Amino acid sequence: MKKSLSEKTAYVLIIFVLVIFTVATVYPIIHVVMASFSDGDLMMAHQGLLLRPLEFNVDAYKRVFENEMIMRGYLNTIIVVAATLILNFLLTSFAAYFLSRKYLYTANAVMFFIMVTMYFSGGTVPFYFAVKNLGLYNSLWSIILPASANAFNIIVLRTAFSSMPDSIEEAALVDGANHFTILFKIFIPLSKASLAVVMLYYLVAHWNSWFNAMIFLKDRELYPLQLVLRDILVENDTSNMTGGASMDTMQAVGETVKYAVIVVSTLPVMMIYPFLQKYFAKGAMVGAVKG
């Protein structure tokens, strides 16, 4: 069909707006990557857009990977993310399966209390004392157990499970399957898209988390990567990566080290996302209707 002038104009405007948003989203990433491969002295003197490295240099990455705190932070983050994702998978799946059963009259009441936690919390101080009194203070468990489940993700997966035909569960029960068999061998395989989205939400949240670690962890050896990154970026602490150089050299090296740390800390999530992207749109749409 031949498009009218107004349709063509709207199409051009939409393309223009999308291009603007794309540039606004992609350029900061390009700037950070190019700056991380730049010479420190030239980077400090540079102003304006940065579309290529200023004298290609990998010293910042050498200092990052030689730094014990960053490598320890990486290891701690991997341990926390792996342990928490296992708990997230189990607890979210169990809760979503229970809440999606239409014949359980208590499911709606439990769902109400879960939704209340999305809008109200006990506050930081009671949360701190609860974790401390449980003996979790200054251990990785203090940032693993409180993040075991999320109300929003439970609702998303519950919606996916609720969309399953009742006949599937009835047929499985007739064949002698128990609820664990139904959940792990039927519901979860048929909800891969929604489960992938939920686990991606969890992964990004845990990888970027730093606040709980800041208030519960005392020993720097237990710091996750994002808390180490916070010390470098917010508190401007790059002294342990500059090797006792002069003040000017420390500032120049520290400038590129900051960008290198950002790249190193965000790269794993950016590498994982393309493998889950095919599930993302479908899974997000399935969980878009809350009921």
C-alpha positions as CSV (number, residue, x, y, z in Angstrom):
1,M,0.0,0.0,0.0
2,K,1.1,3.5,-0.8
3,K,1.8,5.5,2.3
4,S,0.4,8.9,2.9
5,L,2.5,12.0,3.5
6,S,1.6,12.0,7.2
7,E,2.6,8.3,7.5
8,K,5.9,8.9,5.8
9,T,6.6,11.9,8.1
10,A,5.7,9.9,11.2
11,Y,8.0,7.1,10.0
12,V,10.9,9.5,9.5
13,L,10.4,11.1,12.9
14,I,10.3,7.7,14.6
15,I,13.6,6.7,12.9
16,F,15.2,10.0,13.8
17,V,14.2,9.6,17.5
18,L,15.4,6.0,17.6
19,V,18.7,7.0,16.1
20,I,19.1,9.8,18.7
21,F,18.3,7.3,21.5
22,T,20.7,4.8,20.1
23,V,23.6,7.3,19.9
24,A,22.8,8.5,23.4
25,T,23.0,4.9,24.7
26,V,26.0,3.7,22.7
27,Y,28.3,6.7,22.9
28,P,29.0,6.5,26.7
29,I,30.0,2.9,26.2
30,I,32.3,3.8,23.3
31,H,33.8,6.7,25.4
32,V,34.6,4.5,28.4
33,V,36.2,1.7,26.2
34,M,38.3,4.2,24.2
35,A,39.3,6.0,27.4
36,S,40.4,2.8,29.0
37,F,42.9,2.2,26.1
38,S,44.2,5.7,26.1
39,D,47.3,7.3,27.5
40,G,46.7,8.8,31.0
41,D,48.4,12.1,30.4
42,L,46.6,12.7,27.1
43,M,43.3,11.6,28.7
44,M,43.5,14.1,31.5
45,A,44.1,16.9,29.0
46,H,41.4,15.8,26.6
47,Q,38.0,17.5,26.4
48,G,35.0,16.7,24.2
49,L,34.0,13.6,22.3
50,L,36.3,10.6,22.3
51,L,35.8,8.1,19.4
52,R,39.3,6.5,19.4
53,P,42.0,5.8,21.9
54,L,44.5,8.6,22.6
55,E,47.8,6.7,21.8
56,F,46.7,3.1,22.3
57,N,47.8,1.9,25.7
58,V,46.9,-1.2,27.8
59,D,48.7,-0.1,31.0
60,A,45.4,0.5,32.8
61,Y,44.3,-3.1,32.2
62,K,47.7,-4.4,33.3
63,R,47.3,-2.6,36.6
64,V,43.7,-3.7,37.0
65,F,44.5,-7.4,36.5
66,E,47.6,-7.1,38.7
67,N,45.6,-5.6,41.6
68,E,44.8,-8.2,44.3
69,M,41.6,-6.4,45.5
70,I,40.0,-6.4,42.1
71,M,40.7,-10.1,41.5
72,R,39.5,-10.9,45.0
73,G,36.4,-8.8,44.4
74,Y,35.8,-10.7,41.1
75,L,36.1,-14.1,43.0
76,N,33.7,-12.9,45.8
77,T,31.2,-11.6,43.3
78,I,31.2,-14.9,41.3
79,I,30.7,-16.9,44.5
80,V,27.9,-14.7,45.6
81,V,26.2,-14.6,42.2
82,A,26.5,-18.4,41.8
83,A,25.1,-19.2,45.3
84,T,22.4,-16.6,45.1
85,L,21.2,-17.7,41.6
86,I,20.8,-21.3,42.9
87,L,18.6,-20.1,45.7
88,N,16.8,-17.7,43.4
89,F,16.0,-20.6,41.0
90,L,14.7,-22.9,43.7
91,L,12.8,-20.5,45.9
92,T,11.3,-18.5,43.0
93,S,10.2,-21.7,41.2
94,F,8.7,-23.2,44.4
95,A,6.8,-20.0,45.3
96,A,5.6,-19.4,41.7
97,Y,4.3,-23.0,41.4
98,F,2.5,-22.9,44.7
99,L,0.9,-19.5,44.0
100,S,-0.2,-20.6,40.5
101,R,-2.3,-23.5,41.8
102,K,-5.9,-22.4,41.4
103,Y,-7.3,-25.0,43.8
104,L,-5.3,-23.7,46.8
105,Y,-7.4,-21.2,48.6
106,T,-4.5,-19.9,50.7
107,A,-2.5,-18.9,47.6
108,N,-4.2,-15.5,47.2
109,A,-3.6,-14.6,50.8
110,V,0.1,-15.5,50.5
111,M,0.3,-13.6,47.2
112,F,-1.1,-10.5,49.0
113,F,1.6,-10.6,51.7
114,I,4.3,-11.1,49.0
115,M,3.0,-8.1,47.1
116,V,3.0,-5.9,50.3
117,T,6.8,-6.4,50.4
118,M,7.1,-4.6,47.1
119,Y,5.7,-1.4,48.5
120,F,6.7,-1.5,52.2
121,S,9.8,-2.6,54.0
122,G,11.0,-2.7,57.6
123,G,13.7,-0.1,56.9
124,T,17.5,-0.3,56.8
125,V,18.1,-0.3,60.6
126,P,15.8,-3.2,61.4
127,F,17.2,-5.1,58.4
128,Y,20.7,-4.4,59.7
129,F,20.0,-5.7,63.2
130,A,18.1,-8.8,61.9
131,V,21.1,-9.8,59.8
132,K,23.5,-9.1,62.6
133,N,21.5,-11.0,65.2
134,L,21.3,-14.0,62.9
135,G,25.1,-14.2,63.0
136,L,25.5,-13.3,59.3
137,Y,27.4,-10.0,59.8
138,N,30.8,-9.8,58.0
139,S,30.2,-13.0,56.0
140,L,29.2,-13.5,52.4
141,W,25.9,-15.1,53.7
142,S,24.8,-11.6,54.7
143,I,24.5,-10.6,51.0
144,I,23.4,-14.0,49.8
145,L,20.4,-15.0,52.0
146,P,18.6,-11.6,52.0
147,A,18.6,-11.7,48.2
148,S,17.2,-15.3,47.9
149,A,13.9,-14.2,46.3
150,N,12.3,-11.2,44.8
151,A,8.5,-10.5,44.8
152,F,8.4,-9.1,41.3
153,N,10.2,-12.1,39.8
154,I,7.9,-14.5,41.7
155,I,4.9,-12.7,40.1
156,V,6.5,-12.9,36.6
157,L,7.1,-16.7,36.9
158,R,3.8,-17.3,38.6
159,T,2.1,-15.7,35.6
160,A,4.0,-18.0,33.3
161,F,3.0,-21.1,35.3
162,S,-0.6,-19.9,35.5
163,S,-0.8,-19.9,31.7
164,M,-0.2,-23.7,31.6
165,P,-3.3,-25.7,30.8
166,D,-4.8,-27.5,33.8
167,S,-5.0,-30.7,31.7
168,I,-1.2,-31.0,31.7
169,E,-1.0,-31.2,35.5
170,E,-4.0,-33.5,35.6
171,A,-2.5,-35.9,33.1
172,A,0.8,-35.9,35.1
173,L,-1.0,-36.6,38.4
174,V,-2.9,-39.5,36.8
175,D,0.3,-41.0,35.6
176,G,1.6,-40.9,39.2
177,A,3.8,-37.8,39.0
178,N,4.3,-35.8,42.2
179,H,4.5,-32.0,42.4
180,F,8.3,-32.0,42.2
181,T,8.2,-34.0,39.0
182,I,5.5,-31.7,37.6
183,L,7.5,-28.6,38.4
184,F,11.0,-29.7,37.3
185,K,10.0,-31.9,34.3
186,I,7.0,-30.1,32.9
187,F,6.5,-26.5,34.1
188,I,10.1,-25.3,34.1
189,P,11.0,-26.8,30.7
190,L,7.8,-25.3,29.2
191,S,8.6,-21.9,30.8
192,K,12.2,-21.5,29.7
193,A,11.6,-18.0,28.2
194,S,10.1,-16.6,31.4
195,L,12.7,-18.4,33.6
196,A,15.5,-17.0,31.5
197,V,14.2,-13.4,31.9
198,V,13.8,-13.9,35.7
199,M,17.3,-15.3,36.0
200,L,18.7,-12.4,33.9
201,Y,17.0,-9.9,36.2
202,Y,18.5,-11.7,39.2
203,L,21.9,-11.9,37.6
204,V,22.1,-8.2,36.8
205,A,20.8,-7.2,40.2
206,H,23.3,-9.4,42.1
207,W,26.2,-8.4,39.9
208,N,25.5,-4.7,40.4
209,S,24.7,-5.0,44.1
210,W,26.9,-3.1,46.5
211,F,24.8,-1.5,49.2
212,N,24.2,-4.6,51.4
213,A,27.9,-5.4,51.1
214,M,28.8,-1.9,52.2
215,I,26.8,-2.2,55.5
216,F,27.4,-5.8,56.3
217,L,31.0,-6.5,55.3
218,K,33.8,-5.3,57.4
219,D,36.8,-7.1,56.0
220,R,38.0,-5.8,52.6
221,E,38.9,-9.4,51.6
222,L,35.2,-10.1,51.4
223,Y,34.3,-7.1,49.3
224,P,32.5,-7.9,46.0
225,L,33.6,-6.4,42.8
226,Q,31.1,-3.6,42.8
227,L,32.1,-2.4,46.2
228,V,35.7,-2.3,45.1
229,L,34.6,-0.4,42.1
230,R,32.8,2.1,44.3
231,D,35.9,2.7,46.3
232,I,37.8,3.4,43.1
233,L,35.2,5.7,41.4
234,V,33.4,7.4,44.3
235,E,36.2,7.7,46.8
236,N,38.8,8.1,44.1
237,D,41.0,5.4,45.6
238,T,43.5,4.2,43.0
239,S,46.6,4.5,45.1
240,N,47.1,0.7,45.3
241,M,47.3,0.5,41.5
242,T,49.7,3.3,40.8
243,G,52.8,1.6,42.3
244,G,54.1,4.5,44.4
245,A,54.4,6.9,41.4
246,S,54.5,10.7,41.6
247,M,51.3,12.6,42.2
248,D,50.9,13.7,38.6
249,T,51.6,10.2,37.4
250,M,49.1,8.7,39.9
251,Q,46.4,11.0,38.7
252,A,47.1,10.2,35.0
253,V,47.2,6.5,35.6
254,G,44.2,6.6,37.9
255,E,42.1,8.4,35.2
256,T,42.5,5.5,32.8
257,V,42.3,2.8,35.5
258,K,38.8,4.0,36.4
259,Y,37.6,3.4,32.9
260,A,39.4,0.0,32.7
261,V,37.7,-1.1,35.9
262,I,34.3,-0.1,34.5
263,V,34.9,-2.2,31.4
264,V,36.2,-5.2,33.3
265,S,33.2,-5.1,35.7
266,T,30.5,-4.8,33.1
267,L,31.9,-7.1,30.4
268,P,30.6,-10.5,31.9
269,V,27.0,-9.3,31.9
270,M,27.3,-7.9,28.4
271,M,28.7,-11.2,27.2
272,I,25.9,-13.3,28.8
273,Y,23.0,-11.1,27.6
274,P,23.2,-12.0,23.9
275,F,22.7,-15.7,24.7
276,L,19.5,-14.9,26.7
277,Q,18.2,-12.2,24.3
278,K,16.2,-14.7,22.2
279,Y,14.2,-15.5,25.4
280,F,13.9,-12.0,26.7
281,A,11.1,-10.5,24.5
282,K,8.9,-13.6,24.7
283,G,9.5,-14.1,28.5
284,A,8.9,-10.4,29.3
285,M,5.6,-10.4,27.4
286,V,4.4,-13.6,29.2
287,G,5.1,-12.0,32.5
288,A,3.7,-8.6,31.6
289,V,0.2,-9.4,32.6
290,K,0.0,-9.6,36.4
291,G,-2.9,-11.6,37.9
